[in-house]
Amino acid sequence: MANSTSANLKLTVQATGENSGTWGQITNTNLLILEQAIGGYSAVALNATTGATLTFTNGALSNGKDQVIKLTGTITTNVNVVIPDSIEKTYIVENGTSGAFTVTVKTSSGSGVTWGTTDKGTKVVYSNGTDVVDTALTDVASDYSPQLSASLDANGNNIEFDDATGITDDAQNEQLIFSKTASAVNHLQVKNAAASGTPSITAIGDDTNIGVSIQPKGDGQVTLDQLVFPTGTGSVDQVLTSDGSGNLSFADAGGGGTSWQAVITADPANAVAGNGYFCDTSGGAFTVTLPGSPTLGDEVTIVDYAGTFDTNNLTIGRNGNPIQGAASDLTVSVERAGLTLAFVDGTQGWLLKDK
């Protein structure tokens, strides 16, 4: 009976009585091929346009028999690395090529496993004789950085992170960083929700009252559900007011959010919604012109500073919008008068809120 070869590693299978005087040499070669299959390494240079076909030489060392294969070279198009049909073997394959093109490791007739155009990672794959299959046992260390600390707690529940490490995206850009506080007892709980429910982020822990701090960097802003909060902390007794589009700003709390201005003796070049004006007409009558493009709820407050509105009247210019439904300016002639006008719409315009 003549020699034969094994199907996968192409070992020389010797028949009884064959190879007298060279049996040891053939056996040694077979052992080297087994060593190659268990722990061998090859760097396989790919052709720029055609890739490569792994070789399986009968009774001899060849790159298709190695356990670990690193693919090298610069590719200029999508290429294939082909394993002949009928070979059954496990491989660790690293895509070390240059060039933004795909690399597919496949059998002659199969569809195989593909590395994406930017995937230069490592995969554990196996050939079942008709196709190459991805085991999904990828090299975490090469694909993700920074890494998890690779441990669970004593109950096997929580993933532990080293201090100041976290989660990155698939381009290894930082997305979420964790840092620790010594002897921490309070933390955040992130909870999902069923249909029509609202997911939540909740402060929980040992203390009874626990706040949640969201801190922007520098002059950055915090935006929540279409509300844009102002920069800084505001002043004592100020309140948050909205411009009607979700943009919040700090305003003085006096007068329901009125921002009081210094005493004026002339038109302030159009009053500003939310402001209050102390008007001094002791030196002569003048006009305060209302905002030109008001929105619902805008308010302007006027106060007689010197008690002279009766002798030197103050005129409130309507600036294109009605006042009390009338298309005319408003003359204030009452000594020590104080009034607030609130804008409602283009029909009634500015209405007196206080007289």
C-alpha positions as CSV (number, residue, x, y, z in Angstrom):
1,M,0.0,0.0,0.0
2,A,1.5,3.4,-1.0
3,N,1.9,6.5,1.1
4,S,-1.1,8.9,1.3
5,T,-1.7,12.4,2.8
6,S,-4.2,13.6,5.4
7,A,-7.0,15.8,4.1
8,N,-6.4,19.0,6.1
9,L,-2.7,19.3,7.1
10,K,-1.4,17.3,4.2
11,L,0.7,15.1,6.5
12,T,2.4,12.1,5.0
13,V,0.5,9.0,6.1
14,Q,2.9,6.1,5.7
15,A,1.9,2.6,4.8
16,T,3.3,-0.5,6.6
17,G,6.8,-1.2,5.3
18,E,7.1,2.0,3.3
19,N,10.0,4.4,3.4
20,S,12.6,2.1,5.0
21,G,15.5,4.2,6.2
22,T,13.6,7.5,5.8
23,W,10.7,6.8,8.2
24,G,12.2,9.1,10.9
25,Q,12.7,12.0,8.5
26,I,9.1,11.9,7.3
27,T,7.9,11.6,10.9
28,N,9.9,14.6,11.9
29,T,8.4,16.6,9.0
30,N,4.9,15.5,10.1
31,L,5.7,16.7,13.7
32,L,6.9,20.1,12.4
33,I,3.6,20.4,10.4
34,L,1.6,19.7,13.5
35,E,3.6,22.3,15.4
36,Q,2.9,24.7,12.6
37,A,-0.8,24.0,12.9
38,I,-0.8,24.4,16.7
39,G,1.3,27.5,17.0
40,G,2.8,28.5,13.7
41,Y,2.9,32.1,12.4
42,S,3.2,33.4,8.9
43,A,3.1,36.9,7.4
44,V,1.4,36.6,4.1
45,A,2.0,39.5,1.6
46,L,-1.1,40.2,-0.4
47,N,-1.1,41.2,-4.1
48,A,-2.5,44.8,-4.4
49,T,-5.4,43.7,-6.6
50,T,-5.7,39.9,-6.4
51,G,-4.9,39.1,-2.7
52,A,-3.5,35.6,-2.1
53,T,-4.2,31.9,-2.0
54,L,-2.9,30.0,1.0
55,T,-0.8,27.0,0.1
56,F,-1.1,23.4,1.3
57,T,1.8,21.4,0.0
58,N,1.7,17.6,0.6
59,G,4.1,16.5,3.3
60,A,5.8,19.9,3.6
61,L,5.6,23.1,5.6
62,S,3.3,25.7,3.9
63,N,1.6,28.9,5.0
64,G,-2.0,27.6,4.9
65,K,-1.1,25.2,7.8
66,D,-0.1,28.0,10.2
67,Q,-2.3,28.8,13.2
68,V,-1.7,32.6,13.1
69,I,-1.6,34.5,9.9
70,K,-0.9,38.2,9.5
71,L,-2.0,39.7,6.2
72,T,0.4,42.4,5.0
73,G,1.0,44.6,2.0
74,T,-0.7,47.6,0.4
75,I,-4.0,46.8,-1.4
76,T,-5.6,49.1,-4.0
77,T,-9.0,47.3,-4.3
78,N,-11.1,44.8,-2.4
79,V,-9.2,41.5,-2.3
80,N,-9.7,37.9,-1.2
81,V,-7.5,35.5,0.7
82,V,-8.5,32.0,-0.5
83,I,-8.3,28.7,1.4
84,P,-8.8,25.7,-0.9
85,D,-12.1,23.8,-0.5
86,S,-12.2,20.7,1.7
87,I,-9.7,22.2,4.2
88,E,-11.0,22.1,7.8
89,K,-8.9,24.3,10.2
90,T,-9.0,27.1,12.7
91,Y,-7.1,30.4,12.2
92,I,-6.3,33.6,14.0
93,V,-6.1,36.2,11.2
94,E,-4.8,39.8,11.6
95,N,-5.5,42.3,8.9
96,G,-2.2,44.2,8.8
97,T,-2.7,45.6,5.2
98,S,-2.6,49.2,4.2
99,G,-5.3,50.8,2.1
100,A,-9.0,51.5,2.7
101,F,-10.4,48.4,1.1
102,T,-12.0,45.2,2.3
103,V,-10.3,41.9,2.8
104,T,-12.3,38.7,2.7
105,V,-10.9,35.3,3.9
106,K,-12.9,32.6,2.1
107,T,-12.8,29.1,0.7
108,S,-12.7,28.7,-3.1
109,S,-16.4,28.3,-3.3
110,G,-17.6,30.2,-0.2
111,S,-18.5,33.8,0.7
112,G,-16.2,33.9,3.8
113,V,-15.5,36.5,6.5
114,T,-14.9,40.2,5.5
115,W,-12.8,42.9,7.2
116,G,-14.3,46.3,6.5
117,T,-12.4,49.1,4.8
118,T,-11.2,50.6,8.1
119,D,-11.1,47.3,10.1
120,K,-7.4,46.4,10.8
121,G,-8.3,44.1,13.7
122,T,-7.9,40.4,14.4
123,K,-10.5,37.7,14.0
124,V,-10.7,34.0,15.1
125,V,-12.2,32.1,12.1
126,Y,-12.5,28.5,11.0
127,S,-12.9,26.8,7.7
128,N,-15.5,24.0,7.7
129,G,-14.4,22.7,4.3
130,T,-16.9,24.7,2.3
131,D,-16.8,28.2,3.8
132,V,-14.9,30.3,6.4
133,V,-16.9,31.3,9.5
134,D,-16.3,34.1,12.0
135,T,-16.3,32.8,15.6
136,A,-16.9,36.5,16.8
137,L,-14.0,36.0,19.3
138,T,-12.4,39.3,18.2
139,D,-9.3,40.9,19.6
140,V,-10.8,43.3,22.1
141,A,-7.5,44.9,22.9
142,S,-6.9,46.0,19.3
143,D,-10.5,47.1,18.5
144,Y,-11.5,49.1,21.6
145,S,-9.5,51.6,23.7
146,P,-9.5,52.3,26.6
147,Q,-10.5,48.8,27.8
148,L,-12.6,47.5,30.6
149,S,-10.8,46.4,33.7
150,A,-12.0,42.9,32.7
151,S,-13.6,41.9,35.9
152,L,-17.1,41.6,37.5
153,D,-17.9,42.2,41.2
154,A,-18.1,39.4,43.8
155,N,-21.7,38.7,42.6
156,G,-20.8,38.6,39.0
157,N,-23.1,41.5,38.2
158,N,-21.2,44.8,37.7
159,I,-18.5,45.6,35.2
160,E,-15.6,47.4,36.8
161,F,-13.7,50.3,35.1
162,D,-10.3,51.5,36.0
163,D,-10.4,55.1,37.1
164,A,-10.7,57.7,34.3
165,T,-11.4,55.0,31.6
166,G,-14.6,54.3,29.9
167,I,-16.3,53.6,26.5
168,T,-15.2,54.6,23.0
169,D,-16.9,54.6,19.6
170,D,-15.9,52.3,16.7
171,A,-13.2,54.9,15.7
172,Q,-11.7,54.8,19.2
173,N,-13.0,58.3,20.1
174,E,-14.0,58.7,23.7
175,Q,-17.7,58.7,24.4
176,L,-18.1,58.2,28.1
177,I,-15.4,58.4,30.8
178,F,-15.8,57.2,34.4
179,S,-13.9,58.5,37.4
180,K,-14.2,57.4,41.0
181,T,-14.7,59.1,44.4
182,A,-13.1,57.4,47.3
183,S,-15.6,55.6,49.6
184,A,-18.5,56.6,47.2
185,V,-22.0,55.8,48.5
186,N,-24.2,57.7,46.0
187,H,-24.5,57.0,42.3
188,L,-26.7,57.2,39.2
189,Q,-29.3,54.7,38.1
190,V,-30.1,54.6,34.4
191,K,-33.5,52.9,33.8
192,N,-35.2,52.0,30.6
193,A,-39.0,52.1,30.0
194,A,-41.8,50.1,28.4
195,A,-43.9,51.4,25.5
196,S,-45.2,55.0,26.2
197,G,-42.8,55.2,29.2
198,T,-40.0,57.6,29.8
199,P,-36.4,56.3,30.5
200,S,-34.9,58.0,33.5
201,I,-31.5,58.9,35.1
202,T,-32.0,59.0,38.9
203,A,-29.6,59.8,41.8
204,I,-29.7,57.0,44.4
205,G,-27.5,55.9,47.3
206,D,-27.1,56.0,51.1
207,D,-28.0,59.7,51.6
208,T,-31.6,60.9,51.9
209,N,-31.3,63.9,49.7
210,I,-29.1,63.6,46.6
211,G,-28.8,66.1,43.8
212,V,-27.6,65.6,40.2
213,S,-24.9,67.9,38.9
214,I,-24.5,68.6,35.2
215,Q,-21.5,70.8,34.6
216,P,-20.6,72.3,31.2
217,K,-17.0,73.2,30.4
218,G,-16.0,76.9,30.3
219,D,-18.8,79.0,28.8
220,G,-20.7,75.9,27.5
221,Q,-24.4,75.6,27.9
222,V,-26.7,72.9,29.2
223,T,-29.5,72.0,26.8
224,L,-32.5,70.0,28.1
225,D,-35.5,69.1,25.9
226,Q,-35.3,72.3,23.8
227,L,-34.6,74.5,26.8
228,V,-31.3,76.3,26.6
229,F,-30.0,77.4,30.0
230,P,-27.9,80.6,30.4
231,T,-24.2,80.6,31.2
232,G,-23.3,81.2,34.8
233,T,-25.4,81.3,38.0
234,G,-27.1,84.6,37.8
235,S,-27.5,87.1,40.7
236,V,-29.3,87.0,44.1
237,D,-33.1,87.1,43.7
238,Q,-33.0,86.8,39.9
239,V,-35.4,84.4,38.1
240,L,-35.3,82.5,34.8
241,T,-37.4,83.9,31.9
242,S,-38.0,82.5,28.4
243,D,-38.0,84.2,25.1
244,G,-40.8,81.9,23.9
245,S,-38.4,79.7,21.9
246,G,-36.9,77.8,24.8
247,N,-34.0,80.2,25.4
248,L,-33.8,81.0,29.1
249,S,-32.1,84.0,30.7
250,F,-31.7,85.5,34.1
251,A,-33.9,88.6,35.1
252,D,-34.5,90.5,38.3
253,A,-37.3,89.0,40.3
254,G,-38.8,92.4,41.2
255,G,-42.0,93.2,39.3
256,G,-42.5,89.6,38.2
257,G,-39.2,89.4,36.5
258,T,-38.9,93.1,35.5
259,S,-35.3,94.2,34.8
260,W,-35.2,97.7,36.2
261,Q,-33.1,100.4,34.4
262,A,-31.5,103.5,35.6
263,V,-33.6,106.8,35.6
264,I,-34.1,108.1,32.0
265,T,-34.9,111.6,30.8
266,A,-35.3,110.8,27.1
267,D,-36.5,108.0,24.8
268,P,-34.2,104.9,25.4
269,A,-34.2,104.2,21.6
270,N,-37.0,101.7,21.9
271,A,-37.9,100.1,25.2
272,V,-36.9,96.4,25.7
273,A,-39.4,93.8,26.7
274,G,-39.0,92.8,30.3
275,N,-37.5,96.1,31.3
276,G,-38.8,98.7,33.8
277,Y,-38.2,102.4,33.3
278,F,-38.1,105.2,35.9
279,C,-39.0,108.2,33.7
280,D,-38.0,111.8,34.8
281,T,-40.0,114.4,32.9
282,S,-39.0,117.3,35.2
283,G,-36.8,118.7,32.4
284,G,-39.4,118.3,29.7
285,A,-41.9,115.9,28.2
286,F,-40.5,113.0,26.1
287,T,-41.6,109.7,24.5
288,V,-40.8,106.1,25.4
289,T,-41.2,103.9,22.3
290,L,-42.4,100.4,22.7
291,P,-40.6,97.4,21.2
292,G,-41.2,97.0,17.4
293,S,-41.6,93.2,17.2
294,P,-43.2,92.1,20.4
295,T,-44.4,88.6,21.2
296,L,-47.2,87.3,23.4
297,G,-46.5,88.1,27.0
298,D,-43.9,90.8,26.5
299,E,-44.1,93.4,29.2
300,V,-42.8,97.0,29.6
301,T,-43.2,98.9,32.9
302,I,-43.2,102.7,33.3
303,V,-43.0,104.7,36.5
304,D,-43.2,108.5,37.1
305,Y,-39.8,109.2,38.8
306,A,-40.2,112.9,39.7
307,G,-44.0,113.2,40.0
308,T,-44.1,115.4,36.9
309,F,-46.2,113.5,34.4
310,D,-49.1,115.9,35.1
311,T,-47.1,118.9,34.1
312,N,-44.8,117.4,31.5
313,N,-46.7,114.4,30.0
314,L,-45.0,111.2,29.1
315,T,-45.9,109.8,25.7
316,I,-45.8,106.0,25.1
317,G,-45.1,105.4,21.3
318,R,-47.0,102.4,20.0
319,N,-44.3,101.7,17.3
320,G,-46.7,100.2,14.8
321,N,-48.9,98.1,17.2
322,P,-52.2,99.1,18.8
323,I,-52.4,100.3,22.5
324,Q,-55.6,99.1,24.2
325,G,-56.9,98.3,20.7
326,A,-56.4,101.8,19.4
327,A,-54.0,102.9,16.6
328,S,-52.6,105.8,18.6
329,D,-49.9,106.6,21.1
330,L,-50.7,106.7,24.8
331,T,-50.3,109.9,26.8
332,V,-49.7,109.5,30.5
333,S,-50.6,112.7,32.5
334,V,-51.2,111.4,36.0
335,E,-48.8,112.4,38.7
336,R,-46.8,109.5,40.2
337,A,-48.4,107.1,37.7
338,G,-47.0,103.6,37.4
339,L,-48.2,101.2,34.7
340,T,-47.3,97.9,33.0
341,L,-48.2,97.2,29.4
342,A,-48.4,93.6,28.2
343,F,-48.5,92.6,24.6
344,V,-51.3,90.2,23.4
345,D,-51.6,90.2,19.6
346,G,-51.8,92.4,16.5
347,T,-55.5,93.3,17.1
348,Q,-55.5,94.6,20.7
349,G,-51.7,95.2,20.9
350,W,-50.5,96.4,24.2
351,L,-52.9,96.2,27.1
352,L,-52.7,97.9,30.5
353,K,-51.9,95.3,33.1
354,D,-51.5,97.8,36.0
355,K,-52.7,101.4,36.2
